Amino acid sequence: MRTSYSLALLLCLSLEAGHILSAQILNPKKILNKAKEQLKPKEEKPQKEENKATADSMANTTVKDKRQPSLETYSKFDFVAGERVIFFDDFSEGNIGDFPAQWNTNGSAEMVTTNLYPGRWLKFASRNSIWTDALLPLPDNYTIEFDIIPIKGEEGGMAGYHFRLIQSINAKAFDHGSVPGKAGFLYSCEYFGRPGYSTYINIEEGRNLALGGTKEDKQYFQYLNQKYHISIWVQKARVRLYLNENKLFDLPKAFPVASVKMDRIRFEDGAAMVSNIRIAVGNPDMRSKLITEGKLVSYGIYFDVNKDVVQPESYGTLKGIADVLTENPAIKIKIIGHTDSDGTDEANLDLSKRRAIAVKNELVKTFGIDAMRIETDGKGETQPITPNDTPSNKALNRRVEFLKL
């Protein structure tokens, strides 16, 4: 019986290949083992269990491409973050499942983690709103940034999100109505049976002034369960808004009333997860700081948590520094990395040194600066400029300094 079984398997393999195999060149034992292996039912690999906190919003979806984009892809990205941070929240404080302390809502939202992206996120999925609890001391010029992940709405609710920048009427509660606030600006990522597209609306005294500004090109689409970085640059009445490296809108008269000062941001009407919300004021004069004063402190160079890879949103800041170095070829600098106090002293010291080296490498590789002109060092958490007691203060301590040698 064993001989017959072996011959039968050999014949099957021979016929499948389309010709008769010669017994002189076959190893019967080897082919028999191979045939038995082919006849075994294939075992399915067990799937990894999804992070429980976001399993509902991530179900039956995949991220198309989680590869780190390069700085080169941001070559037209001219956004430069403000110099001094006045508001920051990465939802690192408080308990998962709770509502964050710096915000208010007329509905519900909760802090979560996700198996797709690091850090903590504020998840909302309703037609209600979440807004900054305290009024923001916004001057004429400032920048707003945040990371956001559109997700599927709960119980058939809409996906996408609205972001609103307004001057509040009611400083202690919800400004209701379809056009809330005294004046402001609304940016929305809408989903109507297709990937999210972008639009904006100017508002003033309870009425919409502009309903145009729609961008429906594929390069501007936002897909569910993918992370996007939104950058907003406000200069008096002018507003520039970027989706990742793409400039979506450049509006010279986004605010119709010159005397109105914005004082609140709000997320509403949809389903998304948002994090790393950063508002900063003042445009850094890199040339004056580095050449005249001899020291430039930068908050516009970004890294993921506990990593030393320079994020592509840093392009505008790095290009500004590279331009100064190119125009002043005799200048040599030292790059010094600093961290907040989260983690051990040793780990933070090592991380700050690696981040300084990463910044140097990008200046050399991407912008052609001579490596011999740049030294690097890291101080970890040893030189804070403010107590590490709030998310905003920690953001101030996480910085990269450039010293003229």
N, C-alpha and C positions, 0 to 999 in steps of 0.2 A: 504493500500500500504506500509506503514512504517513497519508493522509486517511482510509482505511477504519479503521485502528487507532485514530485519534483519535475518530472517530464512535462506534466500538464502546465505547470507554471512557466517552465522554460518556453514551451510552445506559445503560450499567451503573450509573453514578452516579445518573442520573435515576430509573431504576426502583427502585434501593435506597432512594431518598428517598420513593418512593410517588407520584410525579407526573412529568409530562413537563415538562422544563425548556425554556424558550424560548431560542432561539438568539440573540435580541436582547439578553438580559441575561447571557449566559455569555461568559467569556473562555476560549476553547478551549485556549490555551497554558497558562494557569494551572491549569485543571482537569486537563489531561493530566499535568502535572508532579505534581499531587496524587495522581492515580490511580496513577502509576508508583511513587510513594513508598509507597502502601498495599500495592502488590503485592510490594514487596521483603521478603524474609524478615527477621524481627527478629533482631538480634544479641544474644546473652546477654552481660551484663556479667560480667567475670571476678570471681570471689569473692576476697576478701582472704585471704591465708594466715594461719592461726591461729598464735598464739604456740606455738612447738614445745614449750616446757616444760609446757604444760597442754593440748595438743591432745587428748590421750587422755581427760582428765577432762571436757572441755567439748564433745566431739563430739556432733553431732545435737541440741544444746540451744540455747535462746535465753533471754535474760534478759527477763522480762516487762516490767519498768519500771525503768530506771536513773535516772529523774529524781530530783533532789535533793529530799527531803521538806523542808517548811518547818518553822520553829520552832512555828508554830501547831498543827501536827499533834501536837506533844509537850506540849500544854497541861496534861495530867494527869500528866506525867512528873515525879515528885518526887525522883528519884535525884540525889544530890550526891556527886561523887567525893571520895575522901579527899584530905587536904591534902598529905601527904608521900609521894612515890613510893618504894617499897622494892623493886619488881621491875618491869622493863619489857623487852619484847622485840618488836621489829618485824622481826627477822631481816635487818637491814641489814648485819650483819657476817658474814664468811665467803663462800664461793663457792656459786653456784647449783648445785644437785644434791648438796650436802653436807648432813650432819646438823648442827644448830646446837649451839654450845658450851655453852649454859646448860641443856641438856636431856639426858635419858637415855631409853633404850628397850629393850624386850625383843624388838623386831621391827625395823621400818625406817620411815623417813620422810625427806623431803628438802625443802630450800628451793627454791621455784619462783617464777616470775612468771606473771601471767595477762594475757591481752589484754582482760579484762573489767573489772578493778579495778586501781588503781595499787598500787605497793609490792611487797614480798616476802611470801610466805606459806609456812607449813610445811604440807606436804601429807602426809597419812597415809591409807592405804587397806588396812586389814587388821583382824584381830581382836586385834591386839597393842596395846600402850600406849606413850604417851610422857609423861614427867613431868619436873618441875623437878628438876634434879640436886641442887642444894644445898637444904637445908631452909629454909623461909621463916620469918622471925621475926614471926609473926602475933600481934598482941595481941587484946584483946577486940573492938575495933571496927576494921573495915577494909572496903575495897571492892575488887572484882575486876571487870575489864572485858576483853572481847576481841571482835574481829570474826571471824566464821566463815562459810564458804561450804560448805554440804553438797554433795557431789558423788556421782557414781555409783561404786559399788564395783567393784573390779577382778575380772574372771573370775567374775562372778555374785555377788560379795560384797555384803554389805548396805551401804546408804547411811545417812546420818545419823551421829550421834556420841553419845558419852557424855562428860560432864564430871564429874570426881570431885574433891571437896575432902575430904582425910583427914588424920588423924594417922598417920604412918608407923610401922610396926613395924620394918622394915629400912631404916635411914636411907641405906644405900649401894647398895641394889639394889631389885629389883621386889618389891612386896608382892603375892604371888600369891593365888589363890583367888577365888571368886565374890563374896565380901564382904571385900575387903582392908582393912588398917589397923585401928587400935584403935577408931576411930569416925569418922563423917564424914557426907557428904551427896553424893548422886548425882543429877545432872540429865541427862536423856537426851532426844534428839530422834530418835524412832523412825520408821522407814519400813516399812510392811507393805502394799505395793501401793497406796499413796495418799501425799499430801503428809505431811511429817513433823509429828508431834504431840508434845507435851511431857509429861513425867512426872517425878516425883522419888521418891527412896527415902532414908529415914534408916537409918543403919547403926550397929551397936555390937557390938564384940567378936565378930566373925564371924557376925552374924545381921542380917537385915533387920527393922527395927522397923515400917516403914510402906511399903506398896506402893501407896498411893493417890496423890492429887494429879495425876491425869491431866487435861490440857486438850486437848480435841479440837475446839474451836470453830474455824471457818475463819479467824478473825482471828489465831489463834495458829499456823496452819500455817507450816511452812518448806518452801520449794521448792528443788529442785536448782539449783545454779549461781547462786543469788542470795545477796547478802551480808546478814548480820544482825549486829546489835550486842547482845551479852549483857552486862547489868549486874547485879552481885550485891552486895548491901549486907548485911554481917554486923554485928550488934550483940549481942555475947555469944551467946546461944542462938538469937536471932531471925535469920532469913534472908529477905530480899526479893530476888526474882529478876525481871528485866525482859527482855522480848524486844522490841527496838527501843523504842517508846514505851509498850508494854503491860506492865502488871504481871502476871506469870504466877502467882507464888506469894508469899504473905506468911505465913511459918511462925513462930509465936512460940516453938516448941520444936523447932527443926530438929536441934539437937545434944542427944542424950539424956543425955550425961554432962557435967556442968558443969565438972569438973576437966580435961577433955580439951582440948588446944590444937591446932588444925589447923596443919599445917606443910608441906603439899605439895598441888599441883594436878596433875591428870592428865587426858589425853584418851585415849579408848580405844574399841574395838569399833565400827568403822564406816569411813566415808570422808568426809573434809572437808579444807578448807584453813583455817588459823587464823592470825591476825596481830594486831598491836597489843595484846598481852597486857599489862595494866597492873594492878598491885596497889599500893594506897596506904592509908595509915593516918591516923587522926585526922579528925574532922569539923571543917571550918573554921567558926570563929565569925566570920562575916562582919561582923556589927554591931560587935563589939569590935575586930576588926582595923582596920576602916575608920574608925570614929568615934573610938575611944579611942586606938589606936596610930597611926592616920593612914596605914596602908599595908596593903593586902590583896594577897597573891600567890596567884593562882589557877592551878590545873592542871586545872580542870574545864571549860575552854573549848577546843573541839576544832576542828581544821582538817585538811583533806587535805594530803598532802605538797606543799609549794611552792605552796599556794593560800591565798586569803584569804576563802573562804566559810565562815561559821560553821556547824558541823555541828549538827543538831537535838538531838543528845545533850547539848548545852551548856545546854539549857533550864533544868534545875534550878538550876544555878549562876547563870545570868543572872537568873533570877527572884529568887533570894536577894539578889543585889546590887541589883536594881531595888526590892525591898521596902525595903531600907535607905535608898535614895535617896528613895523616896516618903514614908517616915516622917520623914525629915530634909530638908525642902525647901530649907533654907538651905545645904546642903552642895554644894560644887562639887568635881569630881574631874578628874584627868588619867589617861587610860588609856595605858599604855606596853607595847608589844609587844617580846618578846625571842625570839631563835632560838638554835639550836645552831650549831656551826661548819661544818656540811656546806654546800658551795656557796661562792660568792664573797662577799667582804665587802659589795660593792655590792648584790648580789641579796638578801642577808639583811637589809640595812638597809632596802631598799625593801619587802621582804615584811613586816617587823615593823611598819612604818608603816601599810601597807595593812590588816594584821590589826587593828591598834588602831582604825582607822577603821571597819572592819566590825563590831567589837564595839559601838562607839558607835552605829552605825546600827541595830543590833538593839535596843539599849536604848531608842532613840527610837521606832522603828517598832513593835516588838512590845509594849513595856511602857509607852510613853507618857512617857518621861523627857524633860524639856526639853533640847533640843540645846545651849542656851546654858550649861548647867551642866557640860558635858563638853568637855575638851580632849583631844587625842591626840598621841602621839609614838611613835617606835620607835627602839630601840637596836641592833637586829640582834644580832650575836654579841659585841658589845664589852663586855658586862657579865655574864659567866658567873658562876654561883654555885658551880660545881664543874667540874673538868676534863672536856672533851668526849672522854672515852676509852672509855666504855661506853654501850650503849643506855640503861641506867637513868640515867646521868649526863646524857646528852643530853636525855632526857625532863625532867629537872629544870631544864635551861637553857631549854627551850621553855616559856614561861610568859607570862601576862598580868598586869601589875601595875596596881593601882588606888591612886592617891595622893590624899589629901584636900588640897585647895588652901586 
